[in-house]
């Protein structure tokens, strides 16, 4: 079986600081990895000090909200629902504009 292509996502010093802050806050490594879109092993390397040992943890006010975060499946469903809502809003706007145009024509008579 062939390996999947690498995601190309690389954590930088700022990301590591946020990850360390999330670890200090008590977030699960799985949730932290999901936030950044990386393998949980990358967060484990940060947690153990194997990577980014020179980086300090970000302060609480710099952290994202605690997880868990949307799964890919849930995010896909949310996007589909938003697309349907957008289409409904565009239809409503077209109906309003048509109604206003008709009212303006009526006022001109």
N, C-alpha and C positions, 0 to 999 in steps of 0.2 A: 504494500500500500504506500502510495506517495505521501510525502509530508505536505501539509498545507503551506501556502506561501506565508512568509513573515508579514506581520501587519505594518511594519515600518514605524510603529509608534515607539518613540524613545523618550524616557523620562529625563528631564533636566533638573538642575539644582532647585528651581522654584517648585517643580512638581514633587521632588523628594522632600522638601520642607513641608509641603502640604500633607504628603503621605505620613510623615513623621508626626505632624500635629494630629492627624486623624487617628493614628496608632495610639498616641498619648491620650486622646479623648476616649479611647476604648472601642473604636470602630473595628469591625471584623475585617481581616485582611482580604477576604473574598469581596466585601463591599468596596474596599479601597481600590482593589484591582479593577472592579467593574466601573468605578468612577473614571479611572484613567484609560480603560479599555486595554489593559495589559494582563498578562498571565500572572496569577497569584504569586508565582515564584519571584517575580521582580519586587513585589512588596515585601516578601520574606527576606530578600537580600538587603533591602533598606532597613527592615526591622532588626535584623541581626547585626547590622553595621558592616556587612560585606561590601555594600555599595553606599556611596554618599555619606560616609562616616563623618566628613568634615562639615556637613550641612546641619544647621539647627532646625528644630521643629517650628513650623509657622504658628502664630498665635491663634487663639480661638476665633477671633473676628475675621481671620483670613481663610477659614475653612468652609467648605461647602456644607450643606445640611447633612446630618447623619443619614446613612443608608438604612434599609436596602434601597437600591435604585431599580429602575425599570429594566426588565430583561429585554433582549432583542425582540422577542415575540410581543411583549406588551408595548414596546415602543412602536413597533410596526402597526399594531392595532390602533394606537393613539393617533398616529399619522393618518391612517385611513379614515378614522372618525373626523379628524380635523379637515381633511380634504372634502368629505361629505358636507360638513358644516360650512365650509368656504363656498361650495357650489350652491347651497341653499341661500346663503347670504347674498351671493351674486345675483341669484334669481329674484330675491326680494328687492334688491336695489334696482334691478331692471324694471320690476313692476312699479316701484315708487316713482322712478324717473318717467315711466310711461304715463302714470297717473298725473304727475305734475305737468307734463307736456300737454295732456288732454285738458287739464284744468286751465292752463295758460291759453290754449286755443279757444276754450269756452269764454274766457274773460275778454278775448279780442273781438268776439262777435257782438 
